Amino acid sequence: MHASNALVGKTELEILRYIADHHPISVGQLADHVAATSGQARTTVLTTMERLRRKGYLRRKKVQGVYRYSPKMAKDEFLRQLVGNFVETALGGSIAPFVAFLADSGPLSDGELATLHRLVRDLEAKRKEDQR
């Protein structure tokens, strides 16, 4: 299964984000972190990492007899894909509920608001190009 079509659960997302920030990482290194933060066992971590590898999010390479895991794509790219999957599956392809959530979720930082303005300008420019 290609990563862009594979749904990811909460635990998988937490593990993916940690690996993206600390790769390459062994099961033992990640298991130590997970045990300290959530108490999950090494076997659970290994099972989750292998599931993520089968889904296409992780790659592994044996280094000195130990598998080291790394993300197959940059963190921002897989997060963008996860949001896309969420919009398609949970929201039926409509971003309106997501935009409503942003409007109701409280004040956005100046940086977040600037990013949204830039994205809207980019979308408008793309739309104009597509209409030509």
N, C-alpha and C positions, 0 to 999 in steps of 0.2 A: 504494500500500500504506500502510495506517495504521501509525503508529509502534509501536503496541502489538503488532502481529503480525510486525514485521520483526526478524530476528535481526541481531546486531551482533557483528563480529569484534573481536579484541584491538586492532588498530590503529584501527579505527573508534571503539572505546570511549575510547581515549586521546585521540583528536582531539575527540570529543564533550565529554569532561570538560574539556579545555583551553578549548574554545570557551565552555562554560558559565561558566567562571571569567574569561574575557577578552573577552566580546562587547560590542558588535559588532566583528568582526574580519575583515580581508581575507585572501584567499588568501596574499598576499605576507607578511603578518605571521605567519600560522600557519606558512607554509613556512619562514620564518627560524627560528622556534622548533623545528620538527621537524628541520630540517637540523642544528641545533646539538645536539639531544638524541639523534637516532637516525640521522641521515645520509640520510633519505629525500629524494627529489627533489621539486621543486615540482609536477611533473606528477602524481606519486603523491598528493600532498596534495590537489590540485584534484580528481582522480578520486574520492578518498575523500570529500571534502566534497560533491561532486555526488551520489554514491551515498547519502550520509546524507540529503541533501535529498530525493531521490526516495523514500527509505524513510519520510519524514515526520518526521525528527528535527530538521532545520534549515530555516530560512527565509533568504532573501537579499533584500537591498534595495540598489539602486544609489544610491550617494551620491557626487556629484561624479565620475561616470564609473567608480567602483570598486564592485564588489559587496562588501557587508559581510554576513557570516553571523552569525546568532544562533540559539540553540536555540528550538524551538517550545514547549518546556515547561521548567519549573524542573528543575534538576539532580537534586534528590531524587525528583521524579516520574519522570523517565526511568530513573533507577537502580532505582526500585521496579518499573517495567515490565520492565526487563531481568531482574531477579531472578524476576519472575513468569513471563516467557518461559522462563527457565532451568529453573524448577521444573516447568513444564508439559512442555517438550520433553525435557530431559535426565533429569529425575527422575520422569517419568510422572505428574506432579501430586502426588506424595507429598513432604511436607516432612521426613519421618523421616530420610532420608540427610543433609539439611542440618543438622538438629538434632544428629545424631550427629557430624557434622563439627565443629560448634561445641563440643560436649562434649570432643572429642579434640584440638582445635586449640591448646590451651594456655589459660592463665588469661585471663579477660576483665577488662577494666578495670572499676572501680567504676561508671563512667558507662554502659558497655555492658551490664553486669549490671542496672543500674537501668532501662535502656531495655527490656531483655527482660522484666523483672518488670512494667513498665507495659503492655507489649504483651500479655502473658498476661492481666493484669487486664481490659484492654479487650476481648480475645477472649472471656473468660468472661462479661463484661457483655453483649456482643453476642449471644452464644449464648442467654443467659437471655431477652433481648428477643425473639429469633427464636422461642423456644419458647412464647411467650405467645399 
